């Protein structure tokens, strides 16, 4: 399958200037940068990554790494509030995104995880008027007992699944909007590993902050973009799902 939309996400882990023009030439049209983590911990590379991506003509978004701590129910709302301020200041093309995973998180009960996710989503909706997208893997999400969290089914899903086979979405979703297929992607001219994702035009439309104009524009250019992306793939410039 030829995917019309390619995304990359970056953070302080890529703590060096990136050649965003090379990233764009490889077929990537959307960049998502880490904005913050927990309370009071903005990502120091966000502004530089976003500036570079915008200069190269990519559409941009930001994500927040959710921290869930035992006996700190107020954290979720505080995290959402700080993150939404960053999201608004960056005038993002994509809606807010929250990263839900257990790495570096510990001590909280499953009930506290449920409350934190619901609290974060509700606060983002209250502040922005839009549901955030949720980034997670099926293993993490279901392992946290969140499969029955039907209240977040309205949030677009950005699914991490490092497999060549098209993955299925975990409950409560019926489908995903974007699929992160690699955490060690390589692009010629960029000397660091990158997180690479793909999406359909409809998937991208679900991730947009508002409207569908960008998705329609990309859809009109999908044939050309897909041909170019396929050429880069077979030229060995960028590893993609072998579908």
FIBA-779199 format. One line per 2 residues: number of its first residue (from 1); their letters; for each residue x, y, z of N, C-alpha, C. Coordinates in nm, 3 decimals, decimal comma. Layout:
N
NUM> A> X Y Z X Y Z X Y Z; ... .
This chain:
243
1> XX> 0,084 -0,120 0,000 0,000 0,000 0,000 0,087 0,124 0,000; 0,050 0,223 -0,081 0,121 0,350 -0,084 0,045 0,449 0,004 .
3> XX> 0,113 0,498 0,107 0,049 0,589 0,202 0,065 0,733 0,155; -0,043 0,811 0,148 -0,033 0,948 0,099 0,023 1,047 0,199 .
5> XX> 0,022 1,012 0,328 0,067 1,106 0,431 0,175 1,040 0,517; 0,287 1,110 0,533 0,397 1,061 0,617 0,428 1,166 0,724 .
7> XX> 0,447 1,115 0,846 0,469 1,203 0,961 0,598 1,163 1,032; 0,658 1,260 1,100 0,773 1,233 1,185 0,749 1,303 1,318 .
9> XX> 0,787 1,239 1,428 0,780 1,309 1,557 0,917 1,312 1,620; 0,946 1,425 1,685 1,079 1,452 1,739 1,067 1,511 1,879 .
11> XX> 1,179 1,509 1,950 1,183 1,562 2,087 1,326 1,598 2,120; 1,351 1,619 2,249 1,487 1,646 2,294 1,581 1,529 2,272 .
13> XX> 1,526 1,411 2,244 1,611 1,297 2,212 1,687 1,321 2,082; 1,628 1,402 1,993 1,698 1,445 1,872 1,755 1,584 1,900 .
15> XX> 1,851 1,589 1,990 1,901 1,717 2,042 2,012 1,775 1,954; 1,974 1,799 1,829 2,065 1,863 1,735 1,980 1,921 1,623 .
17> XX> 2,031 2,022 1,553 1,956 2,073 1,438 1,938 1,964 1,334; 1,819 1,952 1,279 1,789 1,851 1,179 1,775 1,916 1,042 .
19> XX> 1,809 1,839 0,939 1,792 1,887 0,802 1,648 1,862 0,761; 1,563 1,959 0,789 1,421 1,942 0,762 1,390 1,940 0,613 .
21> XX> 1,477 1,998 0,534 1,457 1,991 0,388 1,480 1,848 0,340; 1,578 1,779 0,398 1,600 1,639 0,363 1,481 1,555 0,408 .
23> XX> 1,426 1,586 0,525 1,309 1,514 0,576 1,190 1,533 0,482; 1,172 1,657 0,436 1,062 1,683 0,342 1,085 1,611 0,210 .
25> XX> 1,209 1,611 0,160 1,238 1,543 0,033 1,211 1,394 0,043; 1,220 1,339 0,163 1,193 1,196 0,183 1,045 1,164 0,183 .
27> XX> 0,961 1,266 0,168 0,817 1,243 0,158 0,737 1,278 0,281; 0,804 1,331 0,385 0,734 1,366 0,508 0,666 1,502 0,491 .
29> XX> 0,540 1,512 0,532 0,466 1,638 0,520 0,419 1,693 0,653; 0,433 1,616 0,761 0,385 1,659 0,892 0,492 1,629 0,998 .
31> XX> 0,518 1,726 1,085 0,613 1,707 1,195 0,542 1,736 1,327; 0,562 1,647 1,424 0,502 1,664 1,557 0,616 1,665 1,658 .
33> XX> 0,626 1,772 1,734 0,735 1,788 1,831 0,683 1,772 1,974; 0,765 1,715 2,057 0,729 1,707 2,199 0,728 1,847 2,257 .
35> XX> 0,619 1,880 2,326 0,605 2,012 2,386 0,641 2,011 2,534; 0,602 1,904 2,604 0,615 1,907 2,749 0,598 1,766 2,806 .
37> XX> 0,630 1,756 2,933 0,619 1,629 3,006 0,587 1,660 3,151; 0,483 1,597 3,203 0,445 1,624 3,342 0,409 1,770 3,363 .
39> XX> 0,441 1,820 3,483 0,413 1,960 3,517 0,545 2,037 3,521; 0,549 2,149 3,452 0,666 2,235 3,458 0,790 2,183 3,388 .
41> XX> 0,772 2,098 3,285 0,888 2,042 3,214 0,869 2,055 3,063; 0,885 2,176 3,009 0,877 2,192 2,864 0,999 2,129 2,796 .
43> XX> 0,979 2,085 2,673 1,089 2,026 2,597 1,176 2,139 2,540; 1,304 2,134 2,568 1,393 2,244 2,531 1,418 2,255 2,381 .
45> XX> 1,386 2,151 2,304 1,411 2,154 2,160 1,285 2,181 2,078; 1,172 2,199 2,143 1,047 2,217 2,071 1,054 2,333 1,970 .
47> XX> 1,091 2,450 2,017 1,089 2,568 1,931 1,181 2,552 1,811; 1,299 2,494 1,833 1,393 2,478 1,722 1,344 2,375 1,622 .
49> XX> 1,290 2,266 1,672 1,237 2,165 1,580 1,121 2,221 1,497; 1,029 2,291 1,562 0,913 2,343 1,491 0,952 2,451 1,391 .
51> XX> 1,047 2,535 1,430 1,092 2,641 1,338 1,154 2,579 1,212; 1,236 2,477 1,230 1,297 2,412 1,116 1,196 2,344 1,027 .
53> XX> 1,099 2,276 1,090 0,996 2,207 1,013 0,911 2,306 0,935; 0,873 2,415 0,998 0,792 2,516 0,928 0,870 2,579 0,812 .
55> XX> 0,997 2,607 0,834 1,078 2,668 0,729 1,085 2,579 0,606; 1,082 2,448 0,627 1,087 2,353 0,516 0,950 2,330 0,453 .
57> XX> 0,846 2,388 0,512 0,712 2,377 0,455 0,628 2,264 0,509; 0,669 2,207 0,624 0,589 2,099 0,684 0,479 2,157 0,773 .
59> XX> 0,370 2,084 0,785 0,266 2,118 0,882 0,310 2,064 1,018; 0,270 2,132 1,126 0,324 2,095 1,256 0,217 2,074 1,362 .
61> XX> 0,258 1,997 1,464 0,177 1,975 1,582 0,268 1,952 1,700; 0,211 1,941 1,820 0,289 1,915 1,940 0,219 1,810 2,025 .
63> XX> 0,299 1,739 2,107 0,242 1,640 2,196 0,294 1,657 2,338; 0,217 1,605 2,432 0,253 1,609 2,574 0,268 1,468 2,627 .
65> XX> 0,376 1,443 2,702 0,397 1,312 2,765 0,329 1,315 2,902; 0,223 1,236 2,916 0,144 1,236 3,039 0,218 1,166 3,152 .
67> XX> 0,235 1,235 3,263 0,290 1,176 3,384 0,175 1,141 3,478; 0,175 1,020 3,528 0,070 0,977 3,620 0,136 0,931 3,749 .
69> XX> 0,109 1,006 3,857 0,173 0,977 3,986 0,068 0,940 4,090; 0,105 0,850 4,178 0,013 0,806 4,282 -0,027 0,922 4,372 .
71> XX> -0,155 0,927 4,404 -0,210 1,025 4,499 -0,193 1,169 4,452; -0,186 1,190 4,319 -0,175 1,327 4,266 -0,281 1,348 4,158 .
73> XX> -0,409 1,338 4,194 -0,515 1,347 4,092 -0,520 1,483 4,022; -0,469 1,588 4,086 -0,473 1,721 4,026 -0,371 1,737 3,914 .
75> XX> -0,275 1,647 3,906 -0,170 1,660 3,806 -0,223 1,665 3,664; -0,321 1,583 3,632 -0,368 1,572 3,493 -0,420 1,706 3,442 .
77> XX> -0,501 1,773 3,521 -0,555 1,902 3,478 -0,445 2,007 3,466; -0,351 2,005 3,561 -0,240 2,101 3,555 -0,155 2,078 3,432 .
79> XX> -0,129 1,951 3,400 -0,050 1,918 3,281 -0,122 1,965 3,155; -0,252 1,938 3,149 -0,329 1,978 3,031 -0,329 2,129 3,014 .
81> XX> -0,342 2,202 3,124 -0,346 2,347 3,118 -0,214 2,404 3,064; -0,103 2,356 3,117 0,027 2,403 3,070 0,049 2,367 2,923 .
83> XX> 0,014 2,245 2,888 0,033 2,199 2,751 -0,051 2,278 2,652; -0,176 2,303 2,686 -0,263 2,378 2,595 -0,212 2,520 2,571 .
85> XX> -0,148 2,579 2,671 -0,089 2,712 2,653 0,022 2,706 2,548; 0,104 2,601 2,553 0,210 2,585 2,454 0,148 2,559 2,316 .
87> XX> 0,051 2,468 2,311 -0,015 2,436 2,185 -0,072 2,562 2,119; -0,139 2,644 2,197 -0,199 2,766 2,143 -0,092 2,864 2,095 .
89> XX> 0,017 2,875 2,170 0,123 2,970 2,133 0,192 2,929 2,003; 0,192 2,800 1,973 0,259 2,752 1,852 0,169 2,756 1,728 .
91> XX> 0,040 2,786 1,747 -0,053 2,795 1,635 -0,042 2,671 1,546; -0,062 2,557 1,610 -0,041 2,429 1,544 -0,147 2,399 1,437 .
93> XX> -0,105 2,324 1,337 -0,198 2,277 1,235 -0,277 2,157 1,286; -0,216 2,079 1,375 -0,280 1,959 1,428 -0,340 1,987 1,566 .
95> XX> -0,439 1,910 1,603 -0,499 1,921 1,735 -0,398 1,877 1,841; -0,420 1,908 1,968 -0,329 1,862 2,074 -0,320 1,709 2,076 .
97> XX> -0,204 1,659 2,116 -0,181 1,515 2,125 -0,128 1,482 2,263; -0,180 1,376 2,324 -0,129 1,329 2,454 -0,069 1,190 2,437 .
99> XX> 0,051 1,172 2,490 0,125 1,046 2,484 0,095 0,967 2,611; 0,031 0,851 2,596 -0,006 0,767 2,710 0,077 0,639 2,706 .
101> XX> 0,174 0,630 2,795 0,256 0,510 2,806 0,317 0,502 2,945; 0,367 0,383 2,980 0,411 0,360 3,117 0,559 0,390 3,140 .
103> XX> 0,638 0,406 3,034 0,781 0,431 3,052 0,804 0,553 3,140; 0,887 0,538 3,242 0,919 0,644 3,339 0,801 0,682 3,426 .
105> XX> 0,691 0,611 3,414 0,577 0,629 3,503 0,569 0,507 3,595; 0,534 0,528 3,719 0,524 0,416 3,810 0,455 0,454 3,939 .
107> XX> 0,398 0,355 4,003 0,338 0,378 4,133 0,191 0,406 4,132; 0,135 0,448 4,018 -0,007 0,481 4,013 -0,089 0,355 3,990 .
109> XX> -0,208 0,352 4,047 -0,298 0,239 4,028 -0,368 0,251 3,893; -0,433 0,142 3,850 -0,508 0,146 3,725 -0,621 0,248 3,734 .
111> XX> -0,682 0,260 3,850 -0,788 0,359 3,868 -0,733 0,500 3,852; -0,612 0,523 3,902 -0,551 0,656 3,888 -0,513 0,684 3,743 .
113> XX> -0,472 0,582 3,669 -0,446 0,600 3,527 -0,574 0,639 3,453; -0,681 0,569 3,485 -0,808 0,600 3,420 -0,851 0,744 3,449 .
115> XX> -0,839 0,783 3,576 -0,877 0,919 3,614 -0,788 1,023 3,548; -0,658 0,992 3,536 -0,564 1,086 3,476 -0,594 1,107 3,328 .
117> XX> -0,617 0,999 3,256 -0,645 1,011 3,113 -0,775 1,088 3,090; -0,879 1,052 3,165 -1,006 1,123 3,152 -0,993 1,269 3,192 .
119> XX> -0,918 1,295 3,299 -0,900 1,432 3,344 -0,825 1,516 3,243; -0,722 1,459 3,183 -0,644 1,532 3,083 -0,730 1,562 2,960 .
121> XX> -0,798 1,461 2,911 -0,883 1,479 2,793 -0,990 1,584 2,818; -1,055 1,575 2,933 -1,163 1,670 2,965 -1,112 1,813 2,975 .
123> XX> -0,994 1,830 3,033 -0,939 1,965 3,048 -0,897 2,023 2,913; -0,839 1,940 2,827 -0,805 1,988 2,692 -0,931 2,029 2,617 .
125> XX> -1,036 1,949 2,629 -1,161 1,982 2,562 -1,220 2,111 2,617; -1,210 2,131 2,748 -1,264 2,253 2,808 -1,188 2,376 2,759 .
127> XX> -1,057 2,364 2,748 -0,975 2,480 2,712 -0,980 2,509 2,562; -0,971 2,404 2,481 -0,957 2,424 2,336 -1,087 2,403 2,258 .
129> XX> -1,184 2,335 2,319 -1,306 2,303 2,248 -1,290 2,186 2,152; -1,176 2,116 2,163 -1,148 2,004 2,073 -1,090 1,888 2,152 .
131> XX> -1,127 1,766 2,115 -1,071 1,648 2,180 -0,926 1,629 2,135; -0,836 1,593 2,225 -0,698 1,567 2,184 -0,688 1,432 2,114 .
133> XX> -0,586 1,417 2,032 -0,552 1,286 1,980 -0,475 1,212 2,089; -0,482 1,081 2,089 -0,412 0,999 2,189 -0,309 0,911 2,118 .
135> XX> -0,183 0,922 2,162 -0,076 0,836 2,113 -0,054 0,726 2,215; -0,055 0,602 2,171 -0,029 0,490 2,261 -0,007 0,365 2,177 .
137> XX> 0,032 0,257 2,242 0,038 0,126 2,177 -0,073 0,040 2,235; -0,111 -0,064 2,162 -0,217 -0,152 2,211 -0,175 -0,218 2,341 .
139> XX> -0,049 -0,261 2,351 -0,002 -0,327 2,471 -0,006 -0,237 2,593; 0,041 -0,113 2,576 0,039 -0,018 2,687 -0,104 0,013 2,729 .
141> XX> -0,187 0,046 2,632 -0,325 0,089 2,659 -0,405 -0,020 2,730; -0,402 -0,139 2,674 -0,479 -0,248 2,733 -0,417 -0,295 2,864 .
143> XX> -0,283 -0,288 2,873 -0,217 -0,326 2,997 -0,251 -0,235 3,113; -0,288 -0,111 3,082 -0,330 -0,017 3,185 -0,480 -0,027 3,215 .
145> XX> -0,545 -0,123 3,153 -0,687 -0,143 3,178 -0,775 -0,035 3,120; -0,731 0,028 3,010 -0,803 0,142 2,954 -0,892 0,104 2,836 .
147> XX> -0,897 -0,024 2,804 -0,977 -0,067 2,689 -1,125 -0,037 2,703; -1,173 -0,026 2,825 -1,314 0,004 2,846 -1,345 0,152 2,858 .
149> XX> -1,245 0,236 2,830 -1,262 0,381 2,847 -1,333 0,439 2,724; -1,462 0,410 2,713 -1,538 0,450 2,594 -1,547 0,602 2,580 .
151> XX> -1,524 0,672 2,689 -1,535 0,819 2,685 -1,431 0,882 2,592; -1,321 0,810 2,564 -1,218 0,870 2,479 -1,222 0,817 2,336 .
153> XX> -1,325 0,740 2,303 -1,335 0,688 2,167 -1,348 0,801 2,066; -1,391 0,919 2,111 -1,403 1,034 2,021 -1,267 1,097 1,989 .
155> XX> -1,164 1,060 2,063 -1,030 1,113 2,041 -0,962 1,035 1,929; -0,907 1,101 1,828 -0,835 1,027 1,724 -0,719 0,948 1,785 .
157> XX> -0,694 0,831 1,731 -0,588 0,744 1,782 -0,466 0,749 1,692; -0,350 0,774 1,752 -0,221 0,763 1,685 -0,154 0,640 1,747 .
159> XX> -0,152 0,532 1,671 -0,113 0,403 1,725 0,033 0,370 1,695; 0,107 0,332 1,800 0,244 0,284 1,785 0,241 0,133 1,772 .
161> XX> 0,293 0,081 1,661 0,298 -0,064 1,640 0,410 -0,092 1,542; 0,521 -0,143 1,593 0,640 -0,164 1,510 0,633 -0,299 1,441 .
163> XX> 0,553 -0,304 1,337 0,528 -0,426 1,262 0,507 -0,390 1,116; 0,533 -0,484 1,028 0,511 -0,458 0,885 0,365 -0,480 0,846 .
165> XX> 0,291 -0,550 0,930 0,149 -0,574 0,902 0,066 -0,459 0,956; -0,036 -0,420 0,881 -0,123 -0,311 0,927 -0,189 -0,352 1,058 .
167> XX> -0,171 -0,273 1,165 -0,222 -0,314 1,297 -0,369 -0,283 1,316; -0,428 -0,350 1,413 -0,565 -0,322 1,454 -0,565 -0,226 1,573 .
169> XX> -0,667 -0,146 1,582 -0,679 -0,052 1,693 -0,731 -0,123 1,818; -0,677 -0,089 1,935 -0,731 -0,147 2,059 -0,863 -0,081 2,096 .
171> XX> -0,943 -0,149 2,178 -1,067 -0,089 2,228 -1,031 0,035 2,310; -1,113 0,139 2,307 -1,248 0,144 2,251 -1,255 0,192 2,106 .
173> XX> -1,140 0,206 2,039 -1,142 0,254 1,901 -1,173 0,143 1,803; -1,228 0,180 1,690 -1,251 0,085 1,581 -1,144 0,099 1,474 .
175> XX> -1,076 0,214 1,471 -0,970 0,236 1,374 -0,873 0,341 1,427; -0,755 0,342 1,370 -0,658 0,444 1,407 -0,651 0,552 1,298 .
177> XX> -0,603 0,669 1,336 -0,589 0,779 1,241 -0,448 0,789 1,185; -0,347 0,753 1,266 -0,208 0,750 1,221 -0,141 0,629 1,285 .
179> XX> -0,043 0,576 1,215 0,028 0,456 1,260 0,178 0,483 1,265; 0,234 0,482 1,386 0,380 0,494 1,400 0,438 0,354 1,383 .
181> XX> 0,507 0,334 1,273 0,556 0,200 1,241 0,703 0,179 1,275; 0,776 0,287 1,310 0,918 0,273 1,343 0,960 0,377 1,445 .
183> XX> 1,043 0,334 1,539 1,105 0,426 1,633 1,252 0,445 1,605; 1,299 0,383 1,497 1,441 0,391 1,460 1,454 0,418 1,310 .
185> XX> 1,365 0,503 1,259 1,365 0,532 1,116 1,489 0,608 1,073; 1,529 0,587 0,949 1,646 0,653 0,894 1,608 0,731 0,769 .
187> XX> 1,658 0,854 0,761 1,641 0,938 0,642 1,778 0,990 0,603; 1,812 0,978 0,478 1,943 1,023 0,432 1,962 1,172 0,461 .
189> XX> 2,075 1,206 0,520 2,104 1,345 0,554 2,065 1,381 0,696; 2,003 1,286 0,767 1,961 1,309 0,906 2,028 1,202 0,992 .
191> XX> 2,133 1,237 1,068 2,215 1,136 1,136 2,163 1,090 1,271; 2,030 1,086 1,288 1,971 1,038 1,412 1,851 0,951 1,378 .
193> XX> 1,816 0,861 1,470 1,695 0,782 1,453 1,572 0,870 1,465; 1,470 0,839 1,387 1,347 0,917 1,389 1,227 0,825 1,406 .
195> XX> 1,123 0,878 1,472 0,995 0,809 1,481 0,916 0,841 1,355; 0,879 0,738 1,279 0,810 0,757 1,152 0,670 0,700 1,158 .
197> XX> 0,576 0,773 1,099 0,436 0,731 1,097 0,378 0,753 0,958; 0,266 0,686 0,934 0,191 0,704 0,810 0,044 0,724 0,844 .
199> XX> -0,028 0,779 0,746 -0,172 0,800 0,764 -0,237 0,809 0,627; -0,366 0,786 0,625 -0,445 0,815 0,506 -0,485 0,963 0,511 .
201> XX> -0,540 1,012 0,402 -0,588 1,151 0,402 -0,699 1,168 0,505; -0,788 1,068 0,515 -0,895 1,075 0,616 -0,836 1,074 0,757 .
203> XX> -0,730 0,994 0,777 -0,665 0,991 0,907 -0,607 1,125 0,943; -0,541 1,188 0,847 -0,485 1,321 0,873 -0,595 1,421 0,903 .
205> XX> -0,705 1,412 0,829 -0,817 1,503 0,852 -0,865 1,495 0,996; -0,866 1,374 1,053 -0,909 1,357 1,192 -0,811 1,421 1,290 .
207> XX> -0,685 1,431 1,250 -0,583 1,488 1,338 -0,573 1,640 1,329; -0,635 1,699 1,229 -0,625 1,843 1,212 -0,694 1,918 1,324 .
209> XX> -0,640 2,038 1,352 -0,698 2,120 1,457 -0,839 2,162 1,422; -0,864 2,193 1,296 -0,998 2,231 1,253 -1,005 2,222 1,102 .
211> XX> -1,123 2,191 1,052 -1,144 2,188 0,908 -1,073 2,073 0,840; -1,091 2,063 0,710 -1,030 1,956 0,633 -0,955 2,005 0,511 .
213> XX> -0,929 2,136 0,506 -0,865 2,192 0,388 -0,729 2,132 0,361; -0,648 2,115 0,466 -0,516 2,057 0,447 -0,526 1,916 0,396 .
215> XX> -0,617 1,839 0,454 -0,632 1,701 0,410 -0,676 1,695 0,265; -0,766 1,783 0,223 -0,810 1,784 0,084 -0,697 1,824 -0,009 .
217> XX> -0,617 1,922 0,038 -0,502 1,964 -0,043 -0,405 1,849 -0,062; -0,375 1,779 0,049 -0,285 1,665 0,039 -0,347 1,555 -0,045 .
219> XX> -0,479 1,540 -0,035 -0,545 1,439 -0,116 -0,531 1,467 -0,264; -0,541 1,594 -0,303 -0,526 1,630 -0,443 -0,386 1,601 -0,494 .
221> XX> -0,289 1,610 -0,401 -0,149 1,586 -0,439 -0,103 1,445 -0,404; -0,195 1,359 -0,364 -0,156 1,227 -0,314 -0,087 1,142 -0,420 .
223> XX> -0,133 1,152 -0,544 -0,072 1,069 -0,649 0,074 1,106 -0,668; 0,100 1,239 -0,683 0,238 1,283 -0,699 0,321 1,250 -0,577 .
225> XX> 0,266 1,278 -0,458 0,340 1,251 -0,335 0,370 1,104 -0,318; 0,275 1,020 -0,354 0,295 0,876 -0,339 0,402 0,825 -0,434 .
227> XX> 0,402 0,878 -0,555 0,504 0,836 -0,652 0,642 0,877 -0,603; 0,654 1,000 -0,555 0,783 1,047 -0,504 0,827 0,965 -0,383 .
229> XX> 0,732 0,938 -0,293 0,766 0,860 -0,173 0,811 0,720 -0,212; 0,742 0,663 -0,311 0,779 0,528 -0,354 0,918 0,528 -0,416 .
231> XX> 0,949 0,634 -0,490 1,082 0,644 -0,549 1,189 0,652 -0,441; 1,163 0,730 -0,337 1,259 0,739 -0,226 1,272 0,606 -0,155 .
233> XX> 1,162 0,537 -0,142 1,166 0,408 -0,073 1,259 0,310 -0,145; 1,241 0,300 -0,277 1,320 0,203 -0,351 1,462 0,253 -0,377 .
235> XX> 1,483 0,384 -0,357 1,619 0,436 -0,367 1,694 0,415 -0,236; 1,622 0,363 -0,134 1,687 0,334 -0,006 1,704 0,455 0,082 .
237> XX> 1,629 0,561 0,057 1,646 0,683 0,135 1,573 0,677 0,268; 1,470 0,596 0,275 1,385 0,597 0,395 1,316 0,464 0,408 .
239> XX> 1,322 0,404 0,525 1,257 0,276 0,547 1,110 0,297 0,578; 1,025 0,218 0,512 0,881 0,229 0,530 0,822 0,091 0,556 .
241> XX> 0,697 0,083 0,600 0,636 -0,047 0,616 0,633 -0,119 0,481; 0,670 -0,242 0,478 0,674 -0,319 0,356 0,539 -0,383 0,330 .
243> X> 0,447 -0,304 0,276 0,309 -0,348 0,260 0,273 -0,360 0,113 .
